[in-house]
Amino acid sequence: MKIEQLDIGRGLILAPIAGVTGLPFRMISKQCGADLVYTEMISAAALIRSPGRSECYFMSRDDARPVAAQIFGADPDEMAHAAAFLSDEPVDLIDINMGCPVKKVVRSGAGAALLQDRSRALAIIRAVVRASRRPVTVKLRSGWDASDFCAVEMAQAAEAAGVSAVTLHPRTRAQVFRGRSDWGHIRQLKEAVTIPVIGNGDVRTPQDAKRMLCETGCDGVMIGRAALGNPWLFGRIRSFLMTGEEPPPTDPQTIGDTLIEHLRLEASIAGQGRAVLRMRKFAAWYSRGLHGAAAFRNRINGITGYPEFYEAVTDYFSMQTARFDATGTFHGRQQERAF
Protein backbone atom coordinates (compact mmCIF):
# COMPACT_ATOMS: atom_id res chain seq x y z
CA MET A 1 0.00 0.00 0.00
CA LYS A 2 1.16 3.53 -0.79
CA ILE A 3 -0.23 6.95 0.05
CA GLU A 4 1.35 9.09 -2.65
CA GLN A 5 5.04 8.15 -2.33
CA LEU A 6 4.79 6.96 1.29
CA ASP A 7 5.21 3.19 1.57
CA ILE A 8 2.66 1.70 4.02
CA GLY A 9 3.79 -1.91 3.61
CA ARG A 10 0.90 -4.33 4.10
CA GLY A 11 -1.36 -1.48 5.20
CA LEU A 12 -1.72 -2.62 8.83
CA ILE A 13 -2.52 0.55 10.72
CA LEU A 14 -2.90 1.55 14.37
CA ALA A 15 -5.99 3.74 14.80
CA PRO A 16 -5.92 7.05 16.67
CA ILE A 17 -7.25 6.52 20.21
CA ALA A 18 -7.49 9.33 22.78
CA GLY A 19 -5.41 8.64 25.87
CA VAL A 20 -3.77 5.62 24.24
CA THR A 21 -1.79 6.28 21.06
CA GLY A 22 0.94 8.43 22.54
CA LEU A 23 4.51 7.87 21.43
CA PRO A 24 5.20 4.86 23.72
CA PHE A 25 2.27 2.78 22.45
CA ARG A 26 3.00 3.82 18.87
CA MET A 27 6.56 2.56 19.31
CA ILE A 28 5.35 -0.72 20.80
CA SER A 29 2.86 -1.17 17.96
CA LYS A 30 5.55 -0.55 15.34
CA GLN A 31 7.81 -3.11 17.02
CA CYS A 32 4.92 -5.59 16.90
CA GLY A 33 4.23 -5.15 13.20
CA ALA A 34 2.12 -2.03 12.54
CA ASP A 35 2.99 -0.38 9.21
CA LEU A 36 1.54 3.04 10.05
CA VAL A 37 0.57 4.55 13.39
CA TYR A 38 -1.69 7.49 14.25
CA THR A 39 -1.33 10.06 17.00
CA GLU A 40 -4.12 10.81 19.40
CA MET A 41 -6.53 13.47 18.14
CA ILE A 42 -4.89 16.91 18.32
CA SER A 43 -7.07 19.98 18.78
CA ALA A 44 -6.18 22.50 16.08
CA ALA A 45 -7.24 25.38 18.31
CA ALA A 46 -5.16 24.15 21.24
CA LEU A 47 -2.15 23.53 19.01
CA ILE A 48 -2.24 27.08 17.66
CA ARG A 49 -2.67 28.65 21.11
CA SER A 50 0.00 26.60 22.86
CA PRO A 51 2.21 24.47 20.60
CA GLY A 52 4.48 23.48 23.48
CA ARG A 53 1.66 21.99 25.52
CA SER A 54 0.47 19.99 22.51
CA GLU A 55 3.90 18.61 21.65
CA CYS A 56 3.31 15.47 23.71
CA TYR A 57 0.68 14.42 21.16
CA PHE A 58 2.80 14.62 18.01
CA MET A 59 6.35 13.96 19.23
CA SER A 60 7.89 11.06 17.36
CA ARG A 61 11.06 9.07 16.70
CA ASP A 62 12.39 7.40 13.60
CA ASP A 63 11.46 3.94 14.93
CA ALA A 64 7.85 5.08 15.34
CA ARG A 65 7.37 6.20 11.75
CA PRO A 66 5.61 6.54 9.43
CA VAL A 67 3.14 8.39 11.62
CA ALA A 68 -0.04 10.30 10.81
CA ALA A 69 -0.91 13.32 12.94
CA GLN A 70 -4.68 13.53 13.31
CA ILE A 71 -6.19 16.98 13.86
CA PHE A 72 -9.74 18.03 14.65
CA GLY A 73 -11.57 21.32 14.66
CA ALA A 74 -14.46 23.27 13.15
CA ASP A 75 -12.64 26.33 11.80
CA PRO A 76 -10.95 26.04 8.38
CA ASP A 77 -8.31 28.66 9.21
CA GLU A 78 -7.37 27.00 12.49
CA MET A 79 -7.17 23.62 10.81
CA ALA A 80 -4.98 25.08 8.05
CA HIS A 81 -2.62 26.69 10.58
CA ALA A 82 -2.39 23.40 12.47
CA ALA A 83 -1.58 21.50 9.28
CA ALA A 84 1.10 24.03 8.31
CA PHE A 85 2.64 23.80 11.79
CA LEU A 86 2.68 20.00 11.80
CA SER A 87 4.23 19.93 8.32
CA ASP A 88 7.46 21.09 9.97
CA GLU A 89 7.33 18.34 12.60
CA PRO A 90 8.42 14.67 12.30
CA VAL A 91 5.11 13.42 10.90
CA ASP A 92 4.41 11.83 7.53
CA LEU A 93 0.68 12.44 7.00
CA ILE A 94 -1.90 14.96 8.21
CA ASP A 95 -5.25 13.33 8.94
CA ILE A 96 -8.53 15.22 9.38
CA ASN A 97 -10.92 13.71 11.90
CA MET A 98 -14.50 13.82 10.64
CA GLY A 99 -15.83 10.86 12.58
CA CYS A 100 -15.28 11.29 16.33
CA PRO A 101 -18.68 10.71 18.03
CA VAL A 102 -17.73 12.08 21.48
CA LYS A 103 -20.25 14.67 22.66
CA LYS A 104 -17.82 17.44 23.58
CA VAL A 105 -16.15 17.18 20.17
CA VAL A 106 -19.45 17.11 18.29
CA ARG A 107 -20.82 20.06 20.27
CA SER A 108 -17.86 22.13 19.12
CA GLY A 109 -18.82 21.45 15.50
CA ALA A 110 -15.86 19.12 14.91
CA GLY A 111 -15.50 15.38 14.40
CA ALA A 112 -18.71 13.65 13.35
CA ALA A 113 -20.60 16.97 13.46
CA LEU A 114 -19.02 17.72 10.08
CA LEU A 115 -21.05 14.87 8.59
CA GLN A 116 -24.04 17.21 8.99
CA ASP A 117 -22.26 20.33 7.74
CA ARG A 118 -20.73 19.27 4.46
CA SER A 119 -19.97 22.75 3.17
CA ARG A 120 -17.87 23.41 6.28
CA ALA A 121 -16.29 19.96 5.98
CA LEU A 122 -15.25 20.68 2.39
CA ALA A 123 -13.92 24.12 3.36
CA ILE A 124 -11.77 22.47 6.04
CA ILE A 125 -10.47 19.85 3.62
CA ARG A 126 -9.54 22.46 1.00
CA ALA A 127 -7.83 24.67 3.59
CA VAL A 128 -5.81 21.82 5.04
CA VAL A 129 -4.75 20.51 1.63
CA ARG A 130 -3.55 23.99 0.63
CA ALA A 131 -1.63 24.51 3.86
CA SER A 132 -0.09 21.07 4.33
CA ARG A 133 3.28 20.03 2.98
CA ARG A 134 2.44 16.43 3.81
CA PRO A 135 -0.17 14.17 2.16
CA VAL A 136 -3.61 14.75 3.67
CA THR A 137 -6.03 11.98 4.61
CA VAL A 138 -9.54 12.01 6.08
CA LYS A 139 -11.20 9.66 8.56
CA LEU A 140 -14.99 9.35 8.20
CA ARG A 141 -17.96 7.50 9.59
CA SER A 142 -20.75 6.17 7.38
CA GLY A 143 -23.03 9.06 8.28
CA TRP A 144 -24.80 10.83 11.10
CA ASP A 145 -27.48 8.16 11.46
CA ALA A 146 -29.05 5.32 9.48
CA SER A 147 -31.05 7.73 7.32
CA ASP A 148 -27.97 9.49 5.97
CA PHE A 149 -25.15 7.43 4.45
CA CYS A 150 -22.96 10.31 3.25
CA ALA A 151 -19.48 8.77 3.33
CA VAL A 152 -19.29 8.13 -0.43
CA GLU A 153 -20.31 11.69 -1.28
CA MET A 154 -17.84 13.13 1.22
CA ALA A 155 -14.99 10.87 0.09
CA GLN A 156 -15.53 11.83 -3.55
CA ALA A 157 -15.49 15.52 -2.62
CA ALA A 158 -12.36 14.98 -0.53
CA GLU A 159 -10.61 13.23 -3.42
CA ALA A 160 -11.51 16.07 -5.76
CA ALA A 161 -10.08 18.54 -3.24
CA GLY A 162 -6.72 16.78 -3.16
CA VAL A 163 -6.98 14.28 -0.29
CA SER A 164 -4.61 11.34 -0.75
CA ALA A 165 -6.47 8.57 1.14
CA VAL A 166 -9.62 8.06 3.18
CA THR A 167 -10.43 5.84 6.16
CA LEU A 168 -13.98 4.67 6.83
CA HIS A 169 -15.33 3.40 10.14
CA PRO A 170 -18.65 2.03 8.86
CA ARG A 171 -20.81 2.91 11.81
CA THR A 172 -22.93 6.03 12.08
CA ARG A 173 -22.40 8.68 14.70
CA ALA A 174 -25.66 7.56 16.32
CA GLN A 175 -24.23 4.05 16.78
CA VAL A 176 -21.06 5.32 18.51
CA PHE A 177 -19.38 1.90 18.98
CA ARG A 178 -22.53 -0.18 19.35
CA GLY A 179 -23.76 -2.84 16.95
CA ARG A 180 -21.84 -4.27 14.02
CA SER A 181 -19.95 -2.14 11.55
CA ASP A 182 -21.24 -2.49 7.98
CA TRP A 183 -18.31 -3.47 5.81
CA GLY A 184 -20.54 -3.13 2.76
CA HIS A 185 -20.13 0.63 3.18
CA ILE A 186 -16.35 0.24 2.83
CA ARG A 187 -16.85 -1.71 -0.38
CA GLN A 188 -19.17 0.97 -1.77
CA LEU A 189 -16.69 3.70 -0.93
CA LYS A 190 -13.78 1.78 -2.46
CA GLU A 191 -15.72 1.42 -5.68
CA ALA A 192 -16.48 5.16 -5.73
CA VAL A 193 -12.96 6.64 -5.42
CA THR A 194 -9.51 6.02 -6.89
CA ILE A 195 -7.43 7.00 -3.83
CA PRO A 196 -6.49 4.34 -1.24
CA VAL A 197 -9.26 3.33 1.16
CA ILE A 198 -8.55 2.09 4.69
CA GLY A 199 -11.18 -0.03 6.43
CA ASN A 200 -11.76 0.26 10.17
CA GLY A 201 -14.15 -1.55 12.48
CA ASP A 202 -14.59 -4.98 14.11
CA VAL A 203 -11.22 -6.41 13.10
CA ARG A 204 -10.22 -8.52 16.10
CA THR A 205 -8.39 -11.48 14.57
CA PRO A 206 -6.16 -12.27 11.59
CA GLN A 207 -9.16 -13.94 9.94
CA ASP A 208 -11.19 -10.74 10.36
CA ALA A 209 -8.48 -8.71 8.63
CA LYS A 210 -8.27 -11.07 5.67
CA ARG A 211 -12.06 -11.15 5.37
CA MET A 212 -12.25 -7.34 5.38
CA LEU A 213 -9.63 -7.10 2.64
CA CYS A 214 -11.36 -9.75 0.54
CA GLU A 215 -14.93 -8.55 1.04
CA THR A 216 -14.34 -4.83 0.59
CA GLY A 217 -11.27 -4.53 -1.64
CA CYS A 218 -9.87 -1.94 0.77
CA ASP A 219 -6.16 -1.14 0.59
CA GLY A 220 -5.40 -1.18 4.32
CA VAL A 221 -6.86 -2.28 7.64
CA MET A 222 -6.99 0.03 10.65
CA ILE A 223 -7.16 -1.55 14.11
CA GLY A 224 -8.04 0.24 17.33
CA ARG A 225 -9.60 -1.40 20.36
CA ALA A 226 -8.45 -4.93 19.46
CA ALA A 227 -4.82 -3.79 19.76
CA LEU A 228 -5.23 -2.70 23.38
CA GLY A 229 -3.14 -5.15 25.35
CA ASN A 230 -2.53 -7.06 22.13
CA PRO A 231 -0.20 -5.08 19.83
CA TRP A 232 1.07 -8.43 18.46
CA LEU A 233 -2.16 -8.59 16.46
CA PHE A 234 -0.45 -6.62 13.67
CA GLY A 235 2.33 -9.19 13.30
CA ARG A 236 -0.14 -12.06 13.59
CA ILE A 237 -2.23 -10.61 10.77
CA ARG A 238 0.86 -10.17 8.60
CA SER A 239 1.89 -13.78 9.17
CA PHE A 240 -1.60 -15.06 8.44
CA LEU A 241 -1.85 -13.06 5.21
CA MET A 242 1.53 -14.38 4.05
CA THR A 243 1.22 -18.04 5.08
CA GLY A 244 -2.47 -18.76 5.63
CA GLU A 245 -1.61 -20.16 9.05
CA GLU A 246 -2.46 -18.42 12.32
CA PRO A 247 0.50 -18.11 14.71
CA PRO A 248 0.10 -19.39 18.27
CA PRO A 249 -1.05 -16.94 20.97
CA THR A 250 1.57 -14.65 22.46
CA ASP A 251 3.20 -16.27 25.48
CA PRO A 252 3.15 -14.69 28.97
CA GLN A 253 6.90 -13.99 28.96
CA THR A 254 6.55 -11.86 25.83
CA ILE A 255 3.48 -10.09 27.21
CA GLY A 256 5.27 -9.26 30.45
CA ASP A 257 8.47 -8.12 28.72
CA THR A 258 6.45 -5.86 26.41
CA LEU A 259 4.55 -4.35 29.33
CA ILE A 260 7.84 -3.58 31.11
CA GLU A 261 9.23 -1.99 27.94
CA HIS A 262 6.06 0.06 27.59
CA LEU A 263 6.37 1.19 31.22
CA ARG A 264 9.99 2.25 30.68
CA LEU A 265 9.09 4.21 27.57
CA GLU A 266 6.29 6.03 29.40
CA ALA A 267 8.65 6.87 32.28
CA SER A 268 11.33 8.17 29.91
CA ILE A 269 8.84 10.58 28.35
CA ALA A 270 6.38 11.49 31.10
CA GLY A 271 8.36 10.76 34.27
CA GLN A 272 7.92 7.84 36.63
CA GLY A 273 4.94 9.19 38.60
CA ARG A 274 2.82 9.98 35.55
CA ALA A 275 3.93 6.75 33.89
CA VAL A 276 2.46 4.70 36.74
CA LEU A 277 -0.89 6.46 36.46
CA ARG A 278 -1.00 6.09 32.67
CA MET A 279 0.11 2.47 32.71
CA ARG A 280 -2.62 1.18 35.04
CA LYS A 281 -5.09 0.84 32.17
CA PHE A 282 -2.46 -0.64 29.86
CA ALA A 283 -1.45 -3.22 32.47
CA ALA A 284 -5.10 -4.22 32.81
CA TRP A 285 -5.35 -4.68 29.05
CA TYR A 286 -2.12 -6.69 28.81
CA SER A 287 -3.32 -9.05 31.56
CA ARG A 288 -6.82 -9.50 30.14
CA GLY A 289 -7.91 -13.13 30.14
CA LEU A 290 -4.94 -14.40 32.16
CA HIS A 291 -5.14 -16.27 35.45
CA GLY A 292 -5.57 -13.93 38.43
CA ALA A 293 -5.99 -10.83 36.26
CA ALA A 294 -8.66 -9.29 38.50
CA ALA A 295 -6.43 -9.52 41.59
CA PHE A 296 -3.53 -8.09 39.58
CA ARG A 297 -5.66 -5.13 38.48
CA ASN A 298 -6.73 -4.47 42.05
CA ARG A 299 -3.11 -4.49 43.17
CA ILE A 300 -1.76 -2.11 40.54
CA ASN A 301 -4.67 0.31 40.90
CA GLY A 302 -3.54 0.96 44.47
CA ILE A 303 0.08 1.61 43.57
CA THR A 304 1.51 5.10 43.01
CA GLY A 305 5.26 4.44 43.15
CA TYR A 306 7.27 3.33 40.11
CA PRO A 307 9.41 0.67 41.89
CA GLU A 308 6.30 -0.91 43.42
CA PHE A 309 4.49 -0.90 40.09
CA TYR A 310 7.50 -2.46 38.35
CA GLU A 311 7.71 -5.14 41.02
CA ALA A 312 3.98 -5.94 40.79
CA VAL A 313 4.24 -6.40 37.03
CA THR A 314 7.35 -8.57 37.15
CA ASP A 315 5.91 -10.73 39.96
CA TYR A 316 2.63 -11.29 38.14
CA PHE A 317 4.13 -12.18 34.77
CA SER A 318 6.83 -14.36 36.35
CA MET A 319 4.00 -16.38 37.84
CA GLN A 320 2.22 -16.54 34.48
CA THR A 321 5.41 -17.63 32.74
CA ALA A 322 6.06 -20.37 35.30
CA ARG A 323 2.54 -21.73 34.83
CA PHE A 324 2.91 -21.62 31.06
CA ASP A 325 6.32 -23.32 31.10
CA ALA A 326 4.98 -26.08 33.33
CA THR A 327 1.95 -26.91 31.19
CA GLY A 328 2.39 -25.25 27.79
CA THR A 329 -1.05 -23.68 28.16
CA PHE A 330 -2.56 -20.56 29.69
CA HIS A 331 -4.19 -20.96 33.11
CA GLY A 332 -6.98 -18.48 32.58
CA ARG A 333 -9.79 -17.48 30.29
CA GLN A 334 -7.59 -17.40 27.22
CA GLN A 335 -10.55 -16.95 24.92
CA GLU A 336 -11.15 -13.50 26.38
CA ARG A 337 -7.84 -12.20 25.09
CA ALA A 338 -8.23 -10.33 21.82
CA PHE A 339 -6.19 -12.81 19.79
N, C-alpha and C positions, 0 to 999 in steps of 0.2 A: 504494500500500500504506500502511496505517496500523496502528500498534500503539497502541490506545486513541486518544488525540488526537494522537499523534506522527506527523507526515507522513514516510514513508520513500520518497517518490518512486516510482521504478520498482522499488524493492525489490532493488537491486544492492548487495550487502553484503560488506565485507571481513571474513574470518573471523579469530578470535583465533589467533595463532601465537606461541608462546613464543620470545623472543629476536628477534622481528621487528616486531610491531605496537605498537611504542612510538609516542610522539607524532609524530616525524618521518615515519615511513612512513604513519601514519594521515593526516597532512596531505597528503602526496604523493598518496595514494589518493583523497582527497576532491577534490583539484585535477583528478585524472584521471577523475572521474566516479562514484565510489562514493557511494551514498546514505546508508549507515550504516556505521560502522566500529566494530570491537571492540578493546578493550585486550587485552594479554597476560593470561593467567590470573593472578589475584591470590589468594594464599593468605590465607584469612580469619584463620587463626591468626597469621600474620606481620603482617597489617595491624593487628590488635588490639594485639599486643605492641609494635610499633614503626611507628606511622603515618607518621612522617617518612621512614623508609627505604623505605616502599612507595609514596611519593608519585610516584616516577618512572613507575610503572605506570599511574596513573590521571590524571595531569596532562593538561589539555586546553586548547584555545583555541577561540574561536568559529568559526574557519574549519576546525576539525576536528570539528564536530558536525553531526548528532547522533552520540553515541558511547554504546556499551554497555560497562559495566564488568563483566567476567566474573570471578566469584569461585568458589573451590573449597574444599572442606573436608568433614569427616565429622561435625562436631559441630553440631547445630541452633542452639545458643546462640551459638557463635562465628560461624556464618554469618549469624544475625540481627543480631549486633552489627556485623559488617562491612557488611551492607546498610544499616543505620541510619547508619553513618558515611559511606558513599558517597553517601547521599541528600542530604548537605549539600555535596557536591562537584560540580564542573561535568560531571556525567554525566546521561544522559537515560534509560537503562534499566539495570537490574541483571539480569545473566544468571547462571544457576546452571549450572556445568559438571557434567554427569553422563555424559560420554562420553570423557574423556581416557584413552587406553590405556597411558600411560607407567607403567612398573613402580613407580617410587617414589611416584607419585600413587595408584595402585591399592593398593599395600601399606598406605598410610595410611588406606584405607577411603573415599577420595574418588574423584572422576572416575567412570570406568566401573565401579568397584567397587560403586557404588550401584545398578547394574542388577541386582545379586544380592541387594541388601538393600533391598527396596522399602518396607518400613515406615520405615526410617531415611530413605530418599529422600523419602518423603511428609512426614515430620516436618520435614526441612530445608526443603522447599518451603513448608509452612505457616508456619514460623517466619520465613522470609525475606519472604513476602508480608505478614505482619503488621507486620514491622519496617520495610519499605521505604516510602519516600514517592515512589518512582519505579515505573513499570510493571516487572513481573518477567517474565523469559523463562527458558526452560530449553533447553539444548542436549543432545541425546541421541544415542546410537547405537542401531542396530536391536536389539541384545541382547548378551548376554555371548558366546554362540557360536551356531552354526547351529541348535542344538536349542531355543533360547529367544528367540523374537522377541517382546520385551516392550514395544517402543516405543509401540504403540497403547494398551496398558493404562496405561502410565506417563503418556502425554500426556493421556489422559482424566482420570486422577486429578489431574494438574497443573492442567488446566482447571477442574475442580471446586473446587480449592483456591485459585483466583484468579489463576493465571498468565495472562499476556496474549498470549503467542505461544510457539511451540515451533520449534526447529530440529532437523532430523534429518539426521545423516550415516549413510546406510544401509549401513554395514559393521558387523560385530560387533567386539567388543573383541578376539576371537581373531584376526581378520583384520588388525588394526592398520591399515596403509594398503595392504595387499596385495590383489590381485584387483580385480574390478570392484565398484563400489557398486551396490546393487539399488534402482533408482529406483521399482520397484513398491512398496517399503515406504513411500516418501514418499506415493505415491498412496493407499495404504491408510490412512495416518495422516491425510491431508487429509480423507478421507471420514468419519473417525471423530470429528473435533472441529470446533468452530465458530470457534475462535480462528485467527489467521493462522499458516500453516505455511511455514517457510523450508527449502528444499532445499539440501543441501550434498553435494558429492562428484562428482569427475570432470567438472567443467565447466572446459574448457580453451579453448573458442572461443565466438564469438557464436552459432554454430549449436548448440553444446551447450546453451547457456543457453535458447535458444528451445525446443529439444526437451524440456528438463526442464520448463519451464513448461507446454508443451502436453501432455506425457505424464502429468504428475502433478497438474496443477491447483494447484500450490503458489503461494503469494502472493509469494515472494521467492526470490532465488538468492544463496547465500553462496559466495564464492570464496576459496580459501586459497592453496595452492601454485602455482596457475597465475598468480597475481598477482605472484609473486616475480620481480623484474626486468622485469615487464610490467604495471605499474599501469594502463596505457592500456586494458587489457582491459575495464574497466568502461565507459569511454566508447565503445569499439567495440561492445560488446553493446547499449548504449542506441541507438546509431545503427542497428544491424542490426534491432533490434526496431521502430524507428520507420519505417525506409525499406525494409527487406528486402534492402538491399545492404550487403555487407561493406566497410568502409573499407580503404584500403591499409595495409600494415604501417607501423609507426612508423619514421620515418627516423632515421639515426644522430645527426644534430644534436640532435633532440629528446631522444633517449636520453641523450646526453652532458650536455645542459643540465639534464635532470632529475636525473641522478646528482650533478652539482655542487650543485644546490639541496638535494638530500637530504644531502649531505656538510655543507653549511653549517648546515642545521637541526640535524643531530646535534652539530656543534661548538658551536652556540649553547646547547644544552641540557646536553651531557655534557662539554664541553671538547674541545680539539683532539686531545689524545692518545688519549682514549677513543673519540673519533669515528673516528679512523683504524682502530683495532682493530675497532670495530663494522662499519665500512663495507667491510671486505675482502670479506665474504660477499655484501653487496649489490652491490658492483662486479662480482663474478664473475657474479651473476645478470643484471645489466644487460647484460653483454657476451656472454652465452650465445648461441652460434650465429654470432657475427660473426667475420670474418677475424682471425686472430692472437689469439683470445681466450685460448688456453692460455698463450702467452707473456706476455700482459697480466696474467693471474692470477698467474703466477710472479713477475712484477715487483712487483705491489702487495703480495703476501704477505711480501715482504722489507722493506717500508717501514714505518717507525715514526713519521716526522715528517710533520706536516700539510702543509707547503709541498711536500715531495717527492711526497706522495700526490696532492695537487691537480694538480701538474705532470704526473704519470703519467697521470691521467685525462684532462686536457685534450689531452695529446699523442696519446693513443690515439684519442680520439673525433674529433680534428681529422683524423687519418689516415683514419678511417672515413668522415667527411663528404666529404673530398676524393675518395675512391674512388666514393662514391655520386653526387656531383655530376658526376663524369666519365662515368659509365655509366648512372646511373638505376637501378642494381640493387645489391643487397648482394653483397660479395665474401666469402662465407662460407657456412656451412651454415645458410641462412636457415630451413630447415624445422625446425631444432631449437629455434628460438625459440618460446615458448609463445603464438603469435598465435592 
